[in-house]
Every structure is written in C-alpha cells, then in structure tokens.
Amino acid sequence: MKLIVVGGGVVGAACAYSASGLGAQVVLVDAQLPGQATAAGAGIVCPWADYLDDPAWHAYACVAARRYPDLAAELSDIGGDVSYRQVGALMIARDDDDARRVAQLMRDNLAVAPEIGEVRILSGEESQELFPPLGPVASAVYVSGAGRVDGRRLRDALMAAARSRGTGVRSGQARLACKSGRVVGVEIDAELVEADAVVAAAGAWTAAFVAPAGVRVRVQPHRGQIAHLRLDSADTRQWPVILPRRSGHYVLAFDDSRVVAGATREPDAGFDPRVTAAGVDEVLTQALAVAPGLADATHVETRVGLRPVGPDPRPLLGPVAGVDGLVVATGLGPTGLTLGPLTGDIAARTALGADQPIDLTPFDPLR
Ligand SMILES: Cc1cc2nc3c(=O)[nH]c(=O)nc-3n(C[C@H](O)[C@H](O)[C@H](O)COP(=O)(O)OP(=O)(O)OC[C@H]3O[C@@H](n4cnc5c(N)ncnc54)[C@H](O)[C@@H]3O)c2cc1C
C-alpha cells in the first residue's frame, strides 16, 4: 500500500510514523508554510477540564493524554529526549470555593481518567514554592498528571522515527489529484506522485488542499502568538504549568530556563502569520499579571502559529464519503499537540484499513 501524507506538523508526522510502522510505503509532503501551528504550540498536555460538555471530545482527549508517556519513551529510545515531562499543572482558582469545585471535578473524573494523577488544593505560598515567579494567589488545584512537550522537538522526533522506518520526505506544495471519484495521488511541482490513499493533515490549510475533490472541510486558521522568555540561571525543569482560571492565558516552563507565556486567540487574522505589537502586549501583560516575577526575564522571541479550528472542538477525522482513498485528519484547534499523536495514528489506521481504537462517527470530517 502506497500512502501520501500531506502536512509535516504533529498530525502528519505522527501519521507517517504509524503508517510506516504498519508496513505502508509512505511519502510525507510538506510545503513549509509560515505559521505551522506545531512549531508555535505551547505544548500543554492537560485536557481534563476542557470541553466537559462534549463527551466524545473528552473521551478522545483522555485516550490521547494516557498514551503520551509511552509515546515519549518510545521516541526517546529511538532518537533522544523529546522534552515531554509530567511536571503537573497548577489551576489558579478564583477563590477557595472555586478551588474546591475544580478539585472535586478532577476527582470525579479520576475513575475514567486515572492519568490525571494526584489532585491537591494548595495555598498561595505552596503554589509559589512550586513556581517562584507566581504573584499572590488565594489557592490553586495541583494536578500531577499534566505534562508539557515542545512541539518542534516532538515533530522532529516523529519525523526522524518515521524516516528510520522508511518514510520518504518531500518538500513542496501538494495538490490533490483525483479521477472518477477516487484519489490517485498528489501533484508536486506539476509531477504526479501516485498513491493508493492520501491523508490530508494540512492543518489550517486542509480546506484548500481537499477542494479539488469537490468536498468542503470546515477548518479555519486561528492565529496564536506566544512569547518565549529566559530567566537566567533559574532551574525551571520541574516548574508546573500555570493555568489561571480567570483567563485563557497560561505560563509554562521548559528545561533550559525558558518560560513560555501564551497565547493570543485570533480567529479573524486569517492566514497572516505575523507577530503583532498588540499580540506581544497581550501575552506579556497577562503573564506578568499572574507571574510578576517574570518582569526581569529576557524576551527571547515570540512565535506565531495558525491553529486549525473546525466547526466544534472535535477533530475532523476519518474517510471522506464519496472520495475513495481520501482521509482527513485536522481540526485539533488549541489542543492539537495533545491530540496530534493519537489523531495521526488513527488517520494511518483508517487509510490502511487497520483496527481502530475508537469509533469515528462523531468526527466525520464533512460535518
Ligand atoms: C500559540 C499556540 C499555542 C498552542 N498551545 C497548545 C498547547 O498548549 N497544547 C496543545 O495540545 N496544543 C496547543 N496548540 C495547538 C497545536 O499546536 C495545533 O493544534 C497542532 O500543532 C496542529 O497540528 P497540525 O499538524 O494539524 O497542523 P500544523 O502544525 O499547522 O501543520 C500543517 C502543515 O501542513 C503543511 N501544508 C499545508 N498545506 C500543504 C500542502 N498543500 N502541501 C504540503 N504541505 C502543506 C504546512 O506547511 C504545515 O507544515 C497551540 C497552538 C498555537 C498556535
């Protein structure tokens, strides 16, 4: 079976890795478009308080988070550390009642999602011990199972592991080629590369990629800007992810004294991959409001990515009705680094007709 994967973000890289492991002859094509979401993603893996009103999303996210430690270990064995660590998260409560409510919610979830780990209410001082730049807070809920991963390192590790399994990688803009209601491959620079199946993992650009098949996938870009700071000589390795419940912003740390402050959510910026004055102002203002101890940190860079957002939070994932051989895998929005490895694996299994870990009905890509 010859498979072409279009898109070299986390979803495409994970798909190529799984498909080549399942015995397919895989070619991955990436256009290196500015604004790849994976290259900008913060990398928080903590889905348990999100979209609680969408059971299909929630069940899917729990499976995705549960698989992370094993995947990170597997990739690290092949090519070195991918930066995934279960550093825990501090959900900064609005007040003590809020902390009790959130802690109870997490504990209620433990039966279906034991990977949440330990759930504890911490005082403001205990919270500051774990994350020293934090300002005064009433209390916080600590969740030990939360993790973080650098999207670029994860993507590169998946790509390297896929190559080691035989995946060929091509650079260029792919155009879907169809004939009589079925996919025949893609054109790259006017050259037809034939395949039995094509996985469209082109992130926010997926709608344009599948358009030649006469189908509409409702995915759009939501721009996100995210600032990277350095706190010289701080040992940030075990600092937890900071999730203030008052805002959708957050702060997290990586091993190299790096602290990341995110992120804007800009649904009206289209495919414009620029860092803007207002974007930088927003993320720094929000970060300093919760962690004033970051005021003297060095501003290293601001990254920008286009999240692929669908009509609802659920992935757009599965075979495309009426177009044989076409599989769509996108729409992961703000949680795509969490959901990406599972999504790529499911897309590979769909294309190859292998067993699936879940029922894909709620994820129909043409909904
Ligand atoms: C600021 C920010 C913070 C985030 N934080 C988190 C977080 O904390 N936790 C979390 O889980 N998720 C987070 N996300 C979300 C996550 O990063 C994305 O959902 C995920 O990376 C999407 O991956 P993808 O592979 O679908 O798309 P992308 O990474 O965008 O990759 C798509 C690729 O397709 C290629 N492409 C497009 N069209 C073509 C074509 N015709 N031919 C060839 N190649 C093509 C592009 O060049 C691109 O490389 C964040 C995102 C942003 C922007």
The ligand as an SDF file (V2000), in Angstrom:
LIG
                    3D

 53 58  0  0  0  0  0  0  0  0999 V2000
    0.2940   29.6250   20.1340 C   0  0  0  0  0  0  0  0  0  0  0  0
   -0.2100   28.2120   20.1680 C   0  0  0  0  0  0  0  0  0  0  0  0
   -0.2430   27.5260   21.3650 C   0  0  0  0  0  0  0  0  0  0  0  0
   -0.7010   26.2020   21.4070 C   0  0  0  0  0  0  0  0  0  0  0  0
   -0.6640   25.5350   22.5970 N   0  0  0  0  0  0  0  0  0  0  0  0
   -1.0530   24.2420   22.6390 C   0  0  0  0  0  0  0  0  0  0  0  0
   -0.9730   23.5250   23.8650 C   0  0  0  0  0  0  0  0  0  0  0  0
   -0.5380   24.0550   24.8930 O   0  0  0  0  0  0  0  0  0  0  0  0
   -1.3750   22.2180   23.8850 N   0  0  0  0  0  0  0  0  0  0  0  0
   -1.8480   21.6090   22.7790 C   0  0  0  0  0  0  0  0  0  0  0  0
   -2.2140   20.4320   22.8630 O   0  0  0  0  0  0  0  0  0  0  0  0
   -1.9340   22.2610   21.5910 N   0  0  0  0  0  0  0  0  0  0  0  0
   -1.5600   23.5650   21.5000 C   0  0  0  0  0  0  0  0  0  0  0  0
   -1.6550   24.2600   20.3320 N   0  0  0  0  0  0  0  0  0  0  0  0
   -2.3380   23.6290   19.1830 C   0  0  0  0  0  0  0  0  0  0  0  0
   -1.4320   22.7750   18.3380 C   0  0  0  0  0  0  0  0  0  0  0  0
   -0.1870   23.3980   18.1610 O   0  0  0  0  0  0  0  0  0  0  0  0
   -2.0880   22.5360   16.9590 C   0  0  0  0  0  0  0  0  0  0  0  0
   -3.4370   22.1360   17.0890 O   0  0  0  0  0  0  0  0  0  0  0  0
   -1.3570   21.4210   16.2040 C   0  0  0  0  0  0  0  0  0  0  0  0
    0.0130   21.6940   16.1840 O   0  0  0  0  0  0  0  0  0  0  0  0
   -1.8910   21.2890   14.7760 C   0  0  0  0  0  0  0  0  0  0  0  0
   -1.0520   20.3920   14.0930 O   0  0  0  0  0  0  0  0  0  0  0  0
   -1.3220   20.0300   12.5710 P   0  0  0  0  0  0  0  0  0  0  0  0
   -0.3150   19.0180   12.1940 O   0  0  0  0  0  0  0  0  0  0  0  0
   -2.7740   19.7170   12.3880 O   0  0  0  0  0  0  0  0  0  0  0  0
   -1.0900   21.3950   11.7490 O   0  0  0  0  0  0  0  0  0  0  0  0
    0.2330   22.2240   11.5080 P   0  0  0  0  0  0  0  0  0  0  0  0
    1.1950   22.0420   12.5910 O   0  0  0  0  0  0  0  0  0  0  0  0
   -0.1830   23.6220   11.1850 O   0  0  0  0  0  0  0  0  0  0  0  0
    0.8730   21.5530   10.2130 O   0  0  0  0  0  0  0  0  0  0  0  0
    0.2520   21.6480    8.9440 C   0  0  0  0  0  0  0  0  0  0  0  0
    1.3450   21.5110    7.8950 C   0  0  0  0  0  0  0  0  0  0  0  0
    0.7360   21.3230    6.6180 O   0  0  0  0  0  0  0  0  0  0  0  0
    1.5710   21.9020    5.6470 C   0  0  0  0  0  0  0  0  0  0  0  0
    0.7690   22.1140    4.4400 N   0  0  0  0  0  0  0  0  0  0  0  0
   -0.3650   22.8150    4.3080 C   0  0  0  0  0  0  0  0  0  0  0  0
   -0.8310   22.7440    3.0380 N   0  0  0  0  0  0  0  0  0  0  0  0
    0.0400   21.9580    2.3610 C   0  0  0  0  0  0  0  0  0  0  0  0
    0.0960   21.4900    1.0280 C   0  0  0  0  0  0  0  0  0  0  0  0
   -0.8390   21.7900    0.1150 N   0  0  0  0  0  0  0  0  0  0  0  0
    1.1430   20.7060    0.6640 N   0  0  0  0  0  0  0  0  0  0  0  0
    2.1030   20.3660    1.5680 C   0  0  0  0  0  0  0  0  0  0  0  0
    2.0780   20.7690    2.8590 N   0  0  0  0  0  0  0  0  0  0  0  0
    1.0580   21.5490    3.2450 C   0  0  0  0  0  0  0  0  0  0  0  0
    2.0440   23.1870    6.3040 C   0  0  0  0  0  0  0  0  0  0  0  0
    3.2510   23.6310    5.7120 O   0  0  0  0  0  0  0  0  0  0  0  0
    2.2360   22.7280    7.7500 C   0  0  0  0  0  0  0  0  0  0  0  0
    3.5820   22.3580    7.9960 O   0  0  0  0  0  0  0  0  0  0  0  0
   -1.1780   25.5790   20.2370 C   0  0  0  0  0  0  0  0  0  0  0  0
   -1.1290   26.2660   19.0230 C   0  0  0  0  0  0  0  0  0  0  0  0
   -0.6590   27.5750   18.9770 C   0  0  0  0  0  0  0  0  0  0  0  0
   -0.6040   28.2910   17.6550 C   0  0  0  0  0  0  0  0  0  0  0  0
  1  2  1  0
  2  3  1  0
  2 52  2  0
  3  4  2  0
  4  5  1  0
  4 50  1  0
  5  6  2  0
  6  7  1  0
  6 13  1  0
  7  8  2  0
  7  9  1  0
  9 10  1  0
 10 11  2  0
 10 12  1  0
 12 13  2  0
 13 14  1  0
 14 15  1  0
 14 50  1  0
 15 16  1  0
 16 17  1  0
 16 18  1  0
 18 19  1  0
 18 20  1  0
 20 21  1  0
 20 22  1  0
 22 23  1  0
 23 24  1  0
 24 25  2  0
 24 26  1  0
 24 27  1  0
 27 28  1  0
 28 29  2  0
 28 30  1  0
 28 31  1  0
 31 32  1  0
 32 33  1  0
 33 34  1  0
 33 48  1  0
 34 35  1  0
 35 36  1  0
 35 46  1  0
 36 37  1  0
 36 45  1  0
 37 38  2  0
 38 39  1  0
 39 40  1  0
 39 45  2  0
 40 41  1  0
 40 42  2  0
 42 43  1  0
 43 44  2  0
 44 45  1  0
 46 47  1  0
 46 48  1  0
 48 49  1  0
 50 51  2  0
 51 52  1  0
 52 53  1  0
M  END
$$$$
